Amino acid sequence: MITISIPDNFIPERSYVVDMLFREFLGLQYQLTPVSGTQHYEIVLENRKLILFKDNFFLKYKDGLDYLNKYAIPGIIQFSKNRFYSDAEIPIIYGDGEMVVEDNIIICGIDIFASSFFMLSRWEEHVNKSRDNHNRFPAIASLAYRNKLLDRAVVNEYVEMLWNMLSHLKCPQQRLEREFRTILTHDVDEPFSYALKSPITALKQLGNDLLKSKKPVMAFDNAYKWLQIRRGVIELDPYNTFDYIMDTSEKLNLKSQFHFIAERCTAFDGNYNLHHRLLRKLMRKISTRGHEIGLHSSYGSADNPFQTRKEIDALKTLCSEEGISQSVWCSRQHYLRWETPTTSDNLEFAGLDYDTTLSYADAAGFRCGVCYEFPLFNILARQCLKLRERPLVVMECSVIDERYMNLGTDDEAFAVIKSVKDTCRRFNGDFTILWHNTRFIDPKERELYNQVLLT
């Protein structure tokens, strides 16, 4: 078994990140011991060969929460080329590029543990108070974005460098075998365009189209569709793209996750009721076809644990009534609203098994620096949670929409999505993508979606 000695301060933080890199990501067995006076992470292999990583972060601070300040975030980071990661110059969030390699020992100046903890724990977002108009931490405020690292899975790069070091010293253990996965997710903000509209709402829409918009052809087309859908021809509803989504997934031997809003708490939340017969029928169909149902936590739930629990309980109860059984339950926050560490605590309190929120709304890429699933860490309670994060890599509107990256549906948009997908494939990771059911009404978006899946 590998034995690892660590300095004896910040033990919860150090233990967490060591466990992520060695056990969670590489699948290696190790024994961890805090040692007074050491200034290194000392890794002794079964053959007595040694790797020393210099501590370049936690030893600078008093034990506890002393490091949680904006001055602990580096400005411009350095890059270093070394023999153990040949794909590119590796980023150094904390540490330096020193590398000493001898027959039985490697000494490394890059503090891959503090650097990985920075990305995985998202403590940056707790101390940097930059927020957008939806109170979200934006990509443009992040260290990764400022240093052009958002499209690189930095933690995966550190893991590969670490494994190459272990291999160079003839580590006898085998690393965990992984397979690349495409994980398709679909947030159901609006399940139907017409089907849930009341007669009064439909008449108001007709009047608006005729009198304000002065579009009589569109007005009568909308009215005709509403009447037909009310008679049961639900296929005419443009947002009813669920069969198309599931057909596409099944042709590629993939499953889709559909995240439903369980309660409308603000004007930003979906205006539908899960108990409506059409929603019940839809969820039964999703389950019968072997796809997954998840919670799309409401806009205001990011800092409200009781609201989150209320919503997942409501979703589970309804699913039980419809004979829908799942072994695990996933969530994604509406509008990707996330507050570190409050939101993860809420989800843990509510009994969710995993979350798949953590991408930025304004840019695609690796918010957590990794394309592997992992358990989250509460930086204030200083403990690892049961809740696992499956990082979102691409949301379609982040890439396409004018308010964000503004790449439309042309070649440049495809190139960006393909690039991060290729990164996930290179590390045998998870390419988790979000495409809303309402976006498939645009033929160009359908084409882009299929192009991404087939690439």
Backbone hydrogen bonds in HBPLUS format (Angstrom, degrees):
<---DONOR---> <-ACCEPTOR-->    atom                        ^
c    i                          cat <-CA-CA->   ^        H-A-AA   ^      H-
h    n   atom  resd res      DA  || num        DHA   H-A  angle D-A-AA Bond
n    s   type  num  typ     dist DA aas  dist angle  dist       angle   num
A0002-ILE N   A0029-GLN O   3.43 MM  27  6.45 156.1  2.49 139.5 135.7     1
A0031-GLN N   A0002-ILE O   2.75 MM  29  6.25 138.3  1.92 151.1 165.1     2
A0003-THR N   A0044-VAL O   2.99 MM  41  5.23 167.1  2.01 154.3 156.4     3
A0044-VAL N   A0003-THR O   2.82 MM  41  5.23 173.4  1.82 167.2 167.1     4
A0004-ILE N   A0031-GLN O   2.75 MM  27  6.00 166.0  1.77 169.5 169.5     5
A0033-THR N   A0004-ILE O   2.82 MM  29  6.22 150.5  1.90 160.2 167.7     6
A0005-SER N   A0042-GLU O   2.87 MM  37  5.02 158.5  1.91 142.7 149.4     7
A0042-GLU N   A0005-SER O   2.93 MM  37  5.02 155.7  1.99 144.7 150.6     8
A0006-ILE N   A0033-THR O   2.98 MM  27  6.28 152.0  2.06 140.6 146.5     9
A0035-VAL N   A0006-ILE O   2.73 MM  29  5.88 157.9  1.78 166.9 171.1    10
A0014-ARG N   A0010-PHE O   2.93 MM   4  6.11 168.8  1.94 160.6 164.4    11
A0015-SER N   A0011-ILE O   2.80 MM   4  5.73 163.7  1.83 150.6 156.0    12
A0016-TYR N   A0012-PRO O   3.04 MM   4  6.08 155.8  2.10 138.8 145.3    13
A0017-VAL N   A0013-GLU O   3.16 MM   4  6.42 170.5  2.17 151.2 152.7    14
A0018-VAL N   A0014-ARG O   2.95 MM   4  6.06 161.7  1.99 154.5 160.0    15
A0019-ASP N   A0015-SER O   2.98 MM   4  6.06 157.5  2.04 143.7 150.2    16
A0020-MET N   A0016-TYR O   2.92 MM   4  6.24 147.7  2.03 146.5 156.2    17
A0021-LEU N   A0017-VAL O   3.06 MM   4  6.27 170.0  2.08 151.3 152.4    18
A0022-PHE N   A0018-VAL O   2.92 MM   4  5.99 169.6  1.93 155.5 159.0    19
A0023-ARG N   A0019-ASP O   2.96 MM   4  5.20 129.9  2.22 122.4 136.6    20
A0024-GLU N   A0019-ASP O   2.94 MM   5  6.27 168.4  1.95 159.0 162.9    21
A0025-PHE N   A0020-MET O   2.83 MM   5  5.93 147.7  1.94 159.2 166.5    22
A0028-LEU N   A0022-PHE O   2.81 MM   6  5.34 176.2  1.81 140.3 138.9    23
A0027-GLY N   A0023-ARG O   2.93 MM   4  4.24 127.1  2.22 103.3 115.6    24
A0176-LEU N   A0026-LEU O   2.62 MM 150  5.20 155.2  1.68 130.1 137.4    25
A0055-ASP N   A0039-GLN O   3.03 MM  16  5.72 167.7  2.05 149.8 146.0    26
A0041-TYR N   A0053-PHE O   2.83 MM  12  5.06 157.9  1.88 147.0 154.5    27
A0053-PHE N   A0041-TYR O   3.03 MM  12  5.06 163.4  2.06 140.8 146.2    28
A0043-ILE N   A0051-ILE O   2.86 MM   8  5.06 174.1  1.86 160.8 162.0    29
A0051-ILE N   A0043-ILE O   2.91 MM   8  5.06 150.8  1.99 140.9 150.2    30
A0045-LEU N   A0049-LYS O   2.85 MM   4  5.38 169.7  1.86 163.1 165.8    31
A0048-ARG N   A0045-LEU O   2.89 MM   3  5.11 156.8  1.94 117.4 119.0    32
A0050-LEU N   A0104-ASN O   2.93 MM  54  6.27 166.9  1.95 151.3 153.4    33
A0106-ILE N   A0050-LEU O   2.94 MM  56  6.47 141.9  2.08 144.5 156.6    34
A0052-LEU N   A0106-ILE O   2.80 MM  54  6.22 161.9  1.83 162.8 169.2    35
A0108-CYS N   A0052-LEU O   2.79 MM  56  6.14 168.1  1.81 172.2 176.0    36
A0054-LYS N   A0108-CYS O   3.05 MM  54  6.42 166.3  2.07 171.3 175.5    37
A0060-LYS N   A0057-PHE O   2.94 MM   3  5.68 161.3  1.98 124.2 130.4    38
A0061-TYR N   A0058-PHE O   3.11 MM   3  5.59 169.3  2.13 117.8 121.0    39
A0068-LEU N   A0065-LEU O   3.06 MM   3  5.60 159.2  2.11 116.7 123.2    40
A0069-ASN N   A0067-TYR O   2.78 MM   2  5.74 131.2  2.02 113.2  97.5    41
A0072-ALA N   A0069-ASN O   3.00 MM   3  5.73 164.5  2.02 122.3 127.3    42
A0073-ILE N   A0070-LYS O   3.23 MM   3  5.58 162.5  2.27 107.3 112.6    43
A0092-ILE N   A0078-GLN O   2.78 MM  14  5.36 156.3  1.83 165.2 158.4    44
A0080-SER N   A0090-ILE O   2.92 MM  10  5.27 154.6  1.99 138.5 146.1    45
A0090-ILE N   A0080-SER O   2.73 MM  10  5.27 146.5  1.84 152.9 142.4    46
A0085-TYR N   A0082-ASN O   3.27 MM   3  5.87 169.8  2.28 117.6 120.7    47
A0111-ASP N   A0094-TYR O   2.98 MM  17  5.50 154.8  2.05 138.4 143.9    48
A0096-ASP N   A0109-GLY O   3.02 MM  13  4.90 158.1  2.07 105.1 111.5    49
A0109-GLY N   A0098-GLU O   2.83 MM  11  4.74 157.9  1.88 149.7 144.0    50
A0100-VAL N   A0107-ILE O   2.88 MM   7  4.96 164.2  1.90 147.5 152.6    51
A0107-ILE N   A0100-VAL O   2.85 MM   7  4.96 160.6  1.89 144.1 150.5    52
A0102-GLU N   A0105-ILE O   2.89 MM   3  5.29 166.3  1.90 175.1 174.0    53
A0112-ILE N   A0110-ILE O   2.98 MM   2  5.62 122.9  2.32 108.8  92.5    54
A0115-SER N   A0111-ASP O   3.06 MM   4  6.15 160.4  2.10 151.1 157.3    55
A0116-SER N   A0112-ILE O   2.98 MM   4  5.78 149.7  2.08 125.0 133.0    56
A0117-PHE N   A0113-PHE O   2.91 MM   4  6.05 157.3  1.97 145.3 152.3    57
A0118-PHE N   A0114-ALA O   2.96 MM   4  6.10 149.7  2.05 141.3 148.9    58
A0119-MET N   A0115-SER O   3.36 MM   4  6.68 152.5  2.44 140.3 145.8    59
A0120-LEU N   A0116-SER O   2.87 MM   4  6.06 175.0  1.88 162.8 164.2    60
A0121-SER N   A0117-PHE O   2.98 MM   4  5.62 163.2  2.01 142.7 148.2    61
A0125-GLU N   A0122-ARG O   3.05 MM   3  5.66 139.9  2.22 113.4 121.5    62
A0126-HIS N   A0123-TRP O   3.04 MM   3  5.12 138.5  2.21 100.8 112.8    63
A0127-VAL N   A0123-TRP O   3.32 MM   4  6.69 150.3  2.42 153.6 159.8    64
A0128-ASN N   A0124-GLU O   2.92 MM   4  5.95 147.8  2.03 149.5 159.0    65
A0132-ASP N   A0136-ARG O   2.87 MM   4  5.34 142.4  2.01 136.4 147.7    66
A0135-ASN N   A0132-ASP O   2.96 MM   3  5.14 152.5  2.04 119.9 119.0    67
A0141-ALA N   A0138-PRO O   3.11 MM   3  5.59 155.7  2.17 111.4 118.7    68
A0142-SER N   A0139-ALA O   2.89 MM   3  5.32 162.3  1.92 118.6 124.6    69
A0146-ARG N   A0142-SER O   3.09 MM   4  6.32 171.2  2.10 153.0 155.5    70
A0147-ASN N   A0143-LEU O   3.03 MM   4  6.15 141.4  2.19 145.5 155.0    71
A0149-LEU N   A0144-ALA O   2.61 MM   5  4.59 172.3  1.62 153.7 151.5    72
A0148-LYS N   A0145-TYR O   3.06 MM   3  4.98 166.1  2.08 109.9 110.8    73
A0152-ARG N   A0149-LEU O   2.90 MM   3  5.19 161.4  1.93 116.5 120.1    74
A0366-PHE N   A0150-LEU O   2.78 MM 216  5.48 164.9  1.81 161.2 161.5    75
A0154-VAL N   A0152-ARG O   2.99 MM   2  5.49 122.7  2.33 108.1  91.7    76
A0157-GLU N   A0153-ALA O   3.05 MM   4  6.43 145.9  2.17 147.7 158.2    77
A0157-GLU N   A0154-VAL O   3.04 MM   3  5.02 118.3  2.44  92.3 107.9    78
A0158-TYR N   A0154-VAL O   3.01 MM   4  6.44 151.5  2.09 149.1 156.6    79
A0155-VAL N   A0369-GLY O   2.72 MM 214  5.19 138.7  1.89 133.1 146.6    80
A0159-VAL N   A0155-VAL O   2.91 MM   4  6.22 154.7  1.98 149.9 157.3    81
A0160-GLU N   A0156-ASN O   2.97 MM   4  6.24 157.8  2.03 148.2 153.3    82
A0161-MET N   A0157-GLU O   2.99 MM   4  6.22 159.3  2.03 147.7 153.5    83
A0162-LEU N   A0158-TYR O   2.88 MM   4  6.08 161.5  1.91 151.1 156.0    84
A0163-TRP N   A0159-VAL O   2.91 MM   4  6.15 163.0  1.94 151.0 155.6    85
A0164-ASN N   A0160-GLU O   2.93 MM   4  6.12 157.9  1.98 149.6 155.5    86
A0165-MET N   A0161-MET O   3.03 MM   4  6.30 145.7  2.15 144.4 153.6    87
A0166-LEU N   A0162-LEU O   2.96 MM   4  6.30 162.9  1.99 153.9 158.2    88
A0167-SER N   A0163-TRP O   2.81 MM   4  6.03 156.8  1.86 150.6 157.5    89
A0168-HIS N   A0164-ASN O   2.94 MM   4  6.01 152.1  2.01 137.6 145.1    90
A0169-LEU N   A0165-MET O   3.14 MM   4  6.45 144.4  2.28 145.5 154.2    91
A0171-CYS N   A0166-LEU O   2.91 MM   5  5.29 152.5  1.99 142.9 147.6    92
A0170-LYS N   A0167-SER O   2.91 MM   3  4.85 157.9  1.96 108.0 110.8    93
A0181-ARG N   A0429-GLY O   2.99 MM 248  6.39 158.0  2.04 153.8 157.0    94
A0431-PHE N   A0181-ARG O   2.74 MM 250  6.08 173.1  1.75 171.1 171.3    95
A0183-ILE N   A0431-PHE O   2.90 MM 248  5.93 166.5  1.91 135.4 139.7    96
A0433-ILE N   A0183-ILE O   2.99 MM 250  6.32 163.1  2.02 170.2 172.8    97
A0257-GLN N   A0184-LEU O   2.87 MM  73  6.27 149.0  1.97 142.9 153.0    98
A0185-THR N   A0433-ILE O   2.93 MM 248  6.00 147.5  2.04 164.0 173.5    99
A0435-TRP N   A0185-THR O   3.01 MM 250  6.49 157.4  2.07 158.2 161.3   100
A0186-HIS N   A0257-GLN O   2.75 MM  71  6.01 139.1  1.91 152.9 166.5   101
A0259-HIS N   A0186-HIS O   2.96 MM  73  6.24 157.5  2.01 142.8 149.9   102
A0188-VAL N   A0259-HIS O   2.82 MM  71  5.74 171.6  1.83 159.6 160.5   103
A0197-LYS N   A0194-TYR O   2.96 MM   3  5.47 166.9  1.98 123.8 128.1   104
A0202-ALA N   A0198-SER O   2.90 MM   4  6.17 158.9  1.95 156.0 162.6   105
A0203-LEU N   A0199-PRO O   2.92 MM   4  6.13 153.6  1.99 147.4 154.0   106
A0204-LYS N   A0200-ILE O   2.97 MM   4  6.24 156.3  2.03 147.5 154.1   107
A0205-GLN N   A0201-THR O   2.96 MM   4  6.20 153.9  2.03 145.8 152.9   108
A0206-LEU N   A0202-ALA O   2.94 MM   4  6.18 153.9  2.01 144.2 151.5   109
A0207-GLY N   A0203-LEU O   2.91 MM   4  6.18 162.3  1.94 151.6 155.7   110
A0208-ASN N   A0204-LYS O   2.91 MM   4  6.13 154.6  1.98 145.9 153.2   111
A0209-ASP N   A0205-GLN O   2.91 MM   4  6.13 159.6  1.95 150.8 155.9   112
A0210-LEU N   A0206-LEU O   3.01 MM   4  6.20 152.7  2.08 147.9 155.3   113
A0211-LEU N   A0207-GLY O   2.81 MM   4  5.76 171.4  1.82 154.4 157.3   114
A0212-LYS N   A0208-ASN O   3.00 MM   4  5.09 137.3  2.19 120.8 133.8   115
A0213-SER N   A0208-ASN O   2.90 MM   5  6.26 169.8  1.91 164.0 167.4   116
A0215-LYS N   A0209-ASP O   2.81 MM   6  5.53 173.5  1.81 160.1 162.1   117
A0219-ALA N   A0215-LYS O   2.91 MM   4  6.10 156.4  1.97 153.1 161.0   118
A0220-PHE N   A0216-PRO O   2.99 MM   4  6.17 166.8  2.01 154.0 154.8   119
A0221-ASP N   A0217-VAL O   2.99 MM   4  6.12 147.9  2.09 144.0 153.7   120
A0222-ASN N   A0218-MET O   2.87 MM   4  6.02 160.1  1.91 151.0 155.6   121
A0223-ALA N   A0219-ALA O   2.98 MM   4  6.21 156.1  2.04 143.7 150.9   122
A0224-TYR N   A0220-PHE O   2.89 MM   4  5.97 154.6  1.96 138.7 145.5   123
A0225-LYS N   A0221-ASP O   3.00 MM   4  6.22 163.5  2.03 147.8 152.1   124
A0226-TRP N   A0222-ASN O   2.92 MM   4  6.13 159.2  1.96 147.6 153.7   125
A0227-LEU N   A0223-ALA O   2.99 MM   4  6.24 160.5  2.03 148.8 153.4   126
A0228-GLN N   A0224-TYR O   2.95 MM   4  6.22 163.7  1.98 153.8 158.2   127
A0229-ILE N   A0225-LYS O   2.85 MM   4  5.99 161.7  1.88 154.1 159.3   128
A0230-ARG N   A0226-TRP O   2.90 MM   4  6.07 154.2  1.97 146.1 153.5   129
A0231-ARG N   A0227-LEU O   3.12 MM   4  6.38 129.0  2.39 135.0 148.0   130
A0231-ARG N   A0228-GLN O   3.07 MM   3  5.05 132.6  2.30  92.8 106.2   131
A0233-VAL N   A0228-GLN O   3.09 MM   5  5.64 163.6  2.12 143.7 139.1   132
A0232-GLY N   A0229-ILE O   2.87 MM   3  5.04 158.6  1.91 106.8 113.2   133
A0236-LEU N   A0233-VAL O   3.16 MM   3  6.11 169.3  2.17 125.4 127.9   134
A0237-ASP N   A0234-ILE O   3.05 MM   3  5.67 163.6  2.08 118.0 123.1   135
A0240-ASN N   A0237-ASP O   3.02 MM   3  5.39 155.2  2.09 113.3 121.3   136
A0241-THR N   A0239-TYR O   2.81 MM   2  5.51 133.0  2.03 108.1  93.2   137
A0245-ILE N   A0241-THR O   2.94 MM   4  6.23 160.5  1.97 155.1 160.9   138
A0246-MET N   A0242-PHE O   2.93 MM   4  6.15 170.1  1.94 153.4 155.7   139
A0247-ASP N   A0243-ASP O   2.77 MM   4  5.85 159.1  1.81 150.1 156.8   140
A0248-THR N   A0244-TYR O   2.94 MM   4  6.07 162.5  1.97 149.8 154.3   141
A0249-SER N   A0245-ILE O   2.98 MM   4  6.25 160.9  2.01 150.1 155.4   142
A0250-GLU N   A0246-MET O   2.89 MM   4  6.01 167.0  1.90 152.5 156.1   143
A0251-LYS N   A0247-ASP O   3.05 MM   4  6.22 149.4  2.14 146.8 154.2   144
A0252-LEU N   A0249-SER O   3.04 MM   3  5.38 136.7  2.24 104.1 116.0   145
A0254-LEU N   A0249-SER O   2.83 MM   5  4.82 166.9  1.84 138.8 139.2   146
A0253-ASN N   A0250-GLU O   3.05 MM   3  4.71 163.2  2.08 101.1 104.9   147
A0292-GLU N   A0256-SER O   2.98 MM  36  6.28 165.9  2.00 158.0 161.2   148
A0258-PHE N   A0292-GLU O   2.89 MM  34  6.24 157.9  1.94 148.8 154.0   149
A0294-GLY N   A0258-PHE O   2.85 MM  36  5.89 160.5  1.88 142.6 140.8   150
A0260-PHE N   A0294-GLY O   2.91 MM  34  6.29 156.9  1.97 152.6 145.6   151
A0296-HIS N   A0260-PHE O   2.77 MM  36  4.90 161.6  1.81 127.6 122.3   152
A0269-ASP N   A0266-THR O   3.17 MM   3  5.54 156.2  2.22 109.0 115.6   153
A0276-HIS N   A0273-ASN O   3.00 MM   3  5.67 168.7  2.02 122.6 126.3   154
A0279-LEU N   A0276-HIS O   2.97 MM   3  5.36 123.2  2.30 108.0 122.3   155
A0280-ARG N   A0276-HIS O   3.00 MM   4  6.35 162.0  2.03 159.8 165.6   156
A0281-LYS N   A0277-ARG O   2.90 MM   4  6.04 161.4  1.94 146.0 151.5   157
A0282-LEU N   A0278-LEU O   2.93 MM   4  6.04 152.4  2.01 137.5 145.4   158
A0283-MET N   A0279-LEU O   2.95 MM   4  6.17 163.7  1.97 152.0 155.3   159
A0284-ARG N   A0280-ARG O   2.98 MM   4  6.21 154.9  2.04 149.0 156.1   160
A0285-LYS N   A0281-LYS O   3.02 MM   4  6.26 156.3  2.08 146.0 152.3   161
A0286-ILE N   A0282-LEU O   2.97 MM   4  6.27 160.5  2.00 152.3 157.4   162
A0287-SER N   A0283-MET O   3.03 MM   4  6.19 166.5  2.04 149.0 152.1   163
A0288-THR N   A0284-ARG O   2.82 MM   4  5.97 164.1  1.85 152.9 158.0   164
A0289-ARG N   A0285-LYS O   2.98 MM   4  6.11 150.8  2.06 148.7 155.4   165
A0291-HIS N   A0286-ILE O   3.01 MM   5  5.40 158.2  2.06 162.6 155.7   166
A0290-GLY N   A0287-SER O   2.94 MM   3  5.14 158.9  1.98 108.3 114.4   167
A0295-LEU N   A0330-CYS O   2.92 MM  35  6.27 167.3  1.93 155.8 154.1   168
A0332-ARG N   A0295-LEU O   2.89 MM  37  6.41 139.4  2.05 154.6 167.6   169
A0297-SER N   A0332-ARG O   2.96 MM  35  6.04 120.5  2.32 129.6 143.3   170
A0334-HIS N   A0297-SER O   2.84 MM  37  5.63 150.1  1.93 152.9 157.3   171
A0301-SER N   A0298-SER O   3.05 MM   3  5.34 165.1  2.08 114.1 118.6   172
A0304-ASN N   A0301-SER O   3.10 MM   3  4.80 175.9  2.10 109.1 108.9   173
A0308-THR N   A0304-ASN O   3.15 MM   4  6.45 159.4  2.19 153.7 159.5   174
A0309-ARG N   A0305-PRO O   3.01 MM   4  6.25 163.2  2.04 149.2 153.3   175
A0310-LYS N   A0306-PHE O   2.97 MM   4  6.07 155.4  2.03 139.6 146.8   176
A0311-GLU N   A0307-GLN O   3.00 MM   4  6.21 152.7  2.07 147.6 154.2   177
A0312-ILE N   A0308-THR O   3.05 MM   4  6.36 166.0  2.07 157.2 159.8   178
A0313-ASP N   A0309-ARG O   2.96 MM   4  5.99 158.8  2.01 149.1 155.6   179
A0314-ALA N   A0310-LYS O   3.03 MM   4  6.14 151.2  2.11 138.7 146.5   180
A0315-LEU N   A0311-GLU O   3.01 MM   4  6.26 156.7  2.06 147.5 153.5   181
A0316-LYS N   A0312-ILE O   2.90 MM   4  6.06 165.1  1.92 150.4 154.4   182
A0317-THR N   A0313-ASP O   2.92 MM   4  6.03 158.1  1.97 146.6 152.8   183
A0318-LEU N   A0314-ALA O   3.06 MM   4  6.23 163.4  2.09 146.2 150.3   184
A0319-CYS N   A0315-LEU O   2.97 MM   4  6.17 163.2  2.00 150.3 155.3   185
A0320-SER N   A0316-LYS O   2.88 MM   4  6.07 154.7  1.94 146.8 154.0   186
A0321-GLU N   A0317-THR O   2.99 MM   4  6.27 154.7  2.06 147.7 154.3   187
A0322-GLU N   A0318-LEU O   3.09 MM   4  6.39 135.9  2.29 141.7 153.6   188
A0322-GLU N   A0319-CYS O   3.08 MM   3  5.05 128.8  2.36  93.8 107.6   189
A0324-ILE N   A0319-CYS O   2.75 MM   5  4.85 164.4  1.77 152.8 147.3   190
A0323-GLY N   A0320-SER O   3.08 MM   3  5.04 163.5  2.10 105.5 109.3   191
A0353-ASP N   A0329-TRP O   2.98 MM  24  5.43 153.6  2.05 149.1 157.4   192
A0354-TYR N   A0329-TRP O   3.40 MM  25  6.75 159.6  2.44 146.5 148.3   193
A0331-SER N   A0354-TYR O   3.12 MM  23  6.68 135.3  2.32 139.0 152.0   194
A0356-THR N   A0331-SER O   2.93 MM  25  6.35 146.0  2.05 162.4 173.4   195
A0336-LEU N   A0333-GLN O   2.98 MM   3  4.92 146.9  2.09 127.4 124.9   196
A0337-ARG N   A0334-HIS O   3.28 MM   3  6.23 164.2  2.30 122.6 124.0   197
A0343-THR N   A0339-GLU O   2.85 MM   4  5.38 168.6  1.87 158.0 161.9   198
A0345-ASP N   A0341-PRO O   3.20 MM   4  6.44 157.2  2.26 154.9 161.7   199
A0346-ASN N   A0342-THR O   2.96 MM   4  6.28 153.2  2.03 150.7 158.6   200
A0347-LEU N   A0343-THR O   3.05 MM   4  6.35 160.5  2.09 153.0 156.9   201
A0348-GLU N   A0344-SER O   2.97 MM   4  6.16 153.6  2.04 144.5 152.1   202
A0349-PHE N   A0345-ASP O   2.83 MM   4  6.00 162.4  1.86 151.4 156.4   203
A0350-ALA N   A0346-ASN O   2.92 MM   4  6.14 143.7  2.05 142.8 153.1   204
A0352-LEU N   A0347-LEU O   3.10 MM   5  5.58 160.0  2.14 165.2 161.1   205
A0351-GLY N   A0348-GLU O   3.07 MM   3  5.23 152.7  2.15 103.0 111.6   206
A0388-ARG N   A0353-ASP O   3.20 MM  35  6.50 168.1  2.22 139.8 143.0   207
A0355-ASP N   A0388-ARG O   2.80 MM  33  6.30 150.8  1.88 159.4 169.3   208
A0390-ARG N   A0355-ASP O   2.77 MM  35  6.06 164.8  1.80 165.7 171.0   209
A0359-SER N   A0357-THR O   2.63 MM   2  6.05 116.7  2.03 123.0 108.8   210
A0365-GLY N   A0393-VAL O   2.98 MM  28  5.20 169.9  1.99 158.6 160.6   211
A0369-GLY N   A0366-PHE O   3.04 MM   3  4.76 149.1  2.13  95.0 104.6   212
A0430-ASP N   A0371-CYS O   2.78 MM  59  5.43 172.6  1.78 157.4 159.3   213
A0374-PHE N   A0389-GLU O   3.00 MM  15  5.41 153.3  2.07 142.7 150.9   214
A0389-GLU N   A0374-PHE O   2.64 MM  15  5.41 171.9  1.65 160.2 158.1   215
A0376-LEU N   A0387-LEU O   3.02 MM  11  6.19 163.2  2.05 167.5 166.9   216
A0385-LEU N   A0376-LEU O   2.81 MM   9  5.49 178.7  1.81 160.3 159.8   217
A0378-ASN N   A0383-GLN O   2.89 MM   5  5.47 167.5  1.91 164.7 160.6   218
A0382-ARG N   A0378-ASN O   2.75 MM   4  5.42 125.9  2.04 136.2 150.9   219
A0383-GLN N   A0378-ASN O   3.29 MM   5  5.47 144.4  2.43 134.5 143.7   220
A0393-VAL N   A0432-THR O   2.90 MM  39  5.43 164.5  1.93 145.9 150.4   221
A0394-VAL N   A0432-THR O   3.36 MM  38  6.80 156.9  2.42 151.5 156.2   222
A0434-LEU N   A0394-VAL O   2.82 MM  40  6.23 156.0  1.88 158.6 165.8   223
A0398-SER N   A0395-MET O   3.00 MM   3  5.40 134.2  2.21 110.2 123.0   224
A0396-GLU N   A0434-LEU O   3.05 MM  38  6.27 158.2  2.10 162.3 166.6   225
A0399-VAL N   A0396-GLU O   3.20 MM   3  5.58 128.4  2.48 104.6 115.8   226
A0400-ILE N   A0396-GLU O   2.97 MM   4  6.11 169.8  1.98 156.3 159.7   227
A0401-ASP N   A0397-CYS O   3.01 MM   4  5.03 149.1  2.11 121.3 131.0   228
A0405-MET N   A0398-SER O   2.99 MM   7  5.98 158.8  2.04 157.5 163.8   229
A0407-LEU N   A0399-VAL O   2.95 MM   8  5.83 159.4  1.99 155.7 160.8   230
A0408-GLY N   A0400-ILE O   3.13 MM   8  4.22 147.5  2.24 122.0 119.3   231
A0404-TYR N   A0401-ASP O   3.10 MM   3  5.59 156.4  2.16 111.6 118.8   232
A0406-ASN N   A0401-ASP O   2.85 MM   5  4.84 133.6  2.07 148.9 141.1   233
A0413-ALA N   A0410-ASP O   3.11 MM   3  5.62 123.7  2.44 110.6 122.9   234
A0414-PHE N   A0410-ASP O   3.27 MM   4  6.67 163.2  2.30 153.4 158.0   235
A0415-ALA N   A0411-ASP O   2.85 MM   4  6.07 155.7  1.91 149.7 156.9   236
A0416-VAL N   A0412-GLU O   3.07 MM   4  6.34 154.6  2.14 147.4 152.8   237
A0417-ILE N   A0413-ALA O   3.11 MM   4  6.40 169.3  2.12 156.1 158.2   238
A0418-LYS N   A0414-PHE O   2.79 MM   4  5.88 164.5  1.81 155.0 160.3   239
A0419-SER N   A0415-ALA O   2.94 MM   4  5.98 149.6  2.03 140.1 148.1   240
A0420-VAL N   A0416-VAL O   3.31 MM   4  6.68 160.9  2.35 150.8 153.1   241
A0421-LYS N   A0417-ILE O   2.99 MM   4  6.19 152.4  2.06 147.7 156.5   242
A0422-ASP N   A0418-LYS O   2.78 MM   4  5.97 155.3  1.84 150.3 156.7   243
A0423-THR N   A0419-SER O   3.06 MM   4  6.36 144.8  2.18 139.9 149.5   244
A0424-CYS N   A0420-VAL O   3.05 MM   4  6.35 158.1  2.10 145.3 150.0   245
A0425-ARG N   A0421-LYS O   2.94 MM   4  6.23 155.9  1.99 149.2 156.4   246
A0426-ARG N   A0422-ASP O   2.85 MM   4  6.05 150.2  1.94 143.9 152.0   247
A0427-PHE N   A0423-THR O   3.28 MM   4  6.58 146.0  2.40 145.7 152.8   248
A0429-GLY N   A0424-CYS O   2.73 MM   5  4.77 173.9  1.73 154.4 152.2   249
A0428-ASN N   A0425-ARG O   3.05 MM   3  4.85 163.8  2.08 104.0 108.0   250
A0439-ARG N   A0436-HIS O   3.09 MM   3  5.54 159.3  2.14 112.8 119.1   251
A0445-GLU N   A0442-ASP O   2.97 MM   3  5.31 124.7  2.29 106.8 121.0   252
A0446-ARG N   A0442-ASP O   3.02 MM   4  6.40 156.8  2.08 156.0 163.4   253
A0447-GLU N   A0443-PRO O   2.94 MM   4  6.16 157.2  1.99 144.0 150.3   254
A0448-LEU N   A0444-LYS O   2.94 MM   4  6.17 156.4  1.99 141.6 147.9   255
A0449-TYR N   A0445-GLU O   2.86 MM   4  6.02 164.7  1.88 151.0 155.2   256
A0450-ASN N   A0446-ARG O   2.97 MM   4  6.22 167.7  1.99 155.0 157.3   257
A0451-GLN N   A0447-GLU O   2.91 MM   4  6.06 153.2  1.98 145.8 154.0   258
A0452-VAL N   A0448-LEU O   2.89 MM   4  6.14 154.4  1.96 152.7 159.0   259
A0453-LEU N   A0449-TYR O   3.02 MM   4  6.32 159.8  2.07 150.5 156.0   260
A0454-LEU N   A0450-ASN O   2.99 MM   4  6.09 151.2  2.07 146.9 154.0   261
A0455-THR N   A0452-VAL O   3.35 MM   3  5.35 154.9  2.42  99.3 106.5   262
